[in-house]
Amino acid sequence: MAGRDASGTNGWTREAMYALGMRHATLEAEGDLAGTMETLIAEPIYEFWPIGRRMVGSAAVERYYEHLIGTFMPLQIGYEMIGETLSELALSQEYMMEFPSDRGGSEKFRVMGILYGDPETPGKMGGERIWGDERILRHMVGPIWDELERMDA
């Protein structure tokens, strides 16, 4: 690919990826929709696994974040980071999230988000790959669930 160095990272470092990933995660947690969107390339890709669906483009991703920040996150009882893994082009974060259960009490879900840098656009994320149980993914994605594209694995 044009513009990439021999390592394939186009100058990305682990430190730069960590700073970007943490900025993105912090802005998201603070409910800053505009700031969250500013960390992304113009046409980000968000993949949801293991169900093999995705959304493409800033309009879809912005609608996702409007729901995530405005509806999904306020329902959360709490969350805990389980761990992180870092490379030059990705920051993976695994969380345990707790929500009220329909049957009373609460229910916990493990979710892993892989925030990846765009190799052609240093300083911007290309999107995320999010792994979790289909029930929690449906709640996260909300009203645009039916608009997700199917992907080949």
Residue pairs with C-beta under 8 A, 6 or more apart in sequence:
1 119
1 120
3 10
3 120
4 10
4 119
4 120
5 11
7 88
8 119
9 88
9 89
9 119
10 119
10 120
10 122
11 122
12 88
12 89
12 117
12 119
12 122
13 88
14 86
14 87
14 88
16 117
16 122
16 123
17 86
17 87
17 88
17 89
17 90
17 91
17 117
18 86
18 91
20 39
20 91
20 115
20 117
20 123
20 124
20 125
21 91
21 93
21 115
21 125
22 91
23 39
24 36
24 39
24 40
24 115
24 125
25 93
25 115
27 35
27 36
27 39
28 36
28 65
28 68
28 69
29 73
31 69
31 73
33 62
33 65
33 66
33 69
36 65
36 69
37 58
37 61
37 62
37 65
39 124
39 125
40 58
40 61
40 124
40 125
40 126
40 127
41 118
41 121
41 124
41 125
41 126
41 127
42 58
43 56
43 57
43 58
44 56
44 57
44 58
44 61
44 125
44 126
44 127
44 128
45 54
45 55
45 56
45 126
45 127
46 54
46 55
46 56
46 60
46 61
46 64
46 127
46 128
46 129
46 130
47 53
47 54
47 127
47 128
47 129
47 130
47 151
48 54
48 130
48 131
48 132
48 137
48 141
48 148
49 129
49 130
49 131
50 131
51 134
51 137
52 150
52 151
52 152
52 153
53 148
53 149
53 150
53 151
54 148
54 149
54 151
55 61
55 64
55 141
55 144
55 147
55 148
55 149
56 149
60 144
60 147
61 127
63 143
63 144
64 141
64 142
64 144
67 141
67 142
67 143
67 144
68 140
68 142
71 142
72 139
72 140
72 142
75 99
75 100
75 139
76 97
76 98
76 99
77 98
77 99
77 100
77 106
78 97
78 98
79 95
79 96
79 97
79 98
80 95
80 96
81 93
81 94
81 95
82 94
82 95
82 96
82 110
83 93
83 94
84 91
84 92
84 93
84 94
85 91
85 92
86 92
88 117
89 116
89 117
89 119
90 114
90 115
90 116
90 117
91 114
91 115
92 112
92 113
92 114
92 115
93 112
93 113
93 115
94 110
94 111
94 112
95 110
95 111
95 112
95 113
96 108
96 109
96 110
97 108
97 109
97 110
97 111
97 136
98 106
98 107
98 108
98 109
99 106
99 107
99 108
99 109
99 136
99 139
100 106
100 107
101 107
109 132
109 133
109 135
109 136
110 132
110 133
111 130
111 131
111 132
111 136
111 140
112 130
112 131
112 132
113 128
113 129
113 130
113 131
114 128
114 129
114 130
114 131
115 125
115 128
116 125
116 126
116 127
116 128
116 129
117 124
117 125
117 126
118 124
118 125
118 126
119 126
130 137
130 140
132 140
138 145
141 148
